[in-house]
Amino acid sequence: MPVNTARLIRSKIDLLAVNPMAPNNNGKRLKGGANFRLRVGDWRVVYALQNDRLVIAIVKIAARGSVYD
């Protein structure tokens, strides 16, 4: 992963941590499960939320074509 892409993904995760349910986060619940995905260009961040307290567990970061495998 290029360094500038990694920085961009990190900044999007930081924004997600401020308000995980904000509509401008590009977050979306995945079908058939409790995980969400964050779209950052051609990259996807799959994450889970624990609602009793704000915990964002990053499950996987990968290119769009292989993240759902």
N, C-alpha and C positions, 0 to 999 in steps of 0.2 A: 504494500500500500504506500503510495507517495506521502511524503511528510505533510504537504499542504492538505491533502485529503484527511489524514489522521487528525490534524488540527481542527479542520472544519467539523468532523464528526464529534470531536471532544467538545467543541463549542455548542453544538446542537444538544448533546447529552447534558451539558451544564444548564442550558435553557429548559430542557425537559425536567430537570431536578427542581427548578423554581416552581413550575406549575405543570404537572404531567397531563392534565386534562385540558390545557389551553388548545383551542382549535387551530392555532397557527403553528403548532409543533409538527404537523405532518404525521402524527401518530394515528394508528388505526389498529383496532382489535383484529387479530387473525381469526379466520373462521375455524371452528371446531376446537377451540382451545382458550386458555386464559391469557395467552401471551399477546403482546402488541408488537407492531413494527414501526420503526421510525425511518422515513425515507430521507436520505441525504445524497442527492444526485443519483448515481448508479449504484450506490451502496445502501445496504439495509442493516439496521440495528434491531435485533429481536430482543425484547425485554419483557419482564414481568413486574407487576406492581403488587405490593402488599399494602392493603388499605388501612389496616389498624395503625400503622405509622408509615411515614413516607420512606419507603425503601424501593429503589429501582434496581433490579437485578438484571444486568446485561447477560443475555443468554448466548448471543452470537452476533458477530459483525462479519459480513461477507458481501461480495459482489452480488448484485441483484439476481443473477442467474443461478447462483448456487446456495443462497441463504436458506431456502426452504427445503433443501434435501435432508 
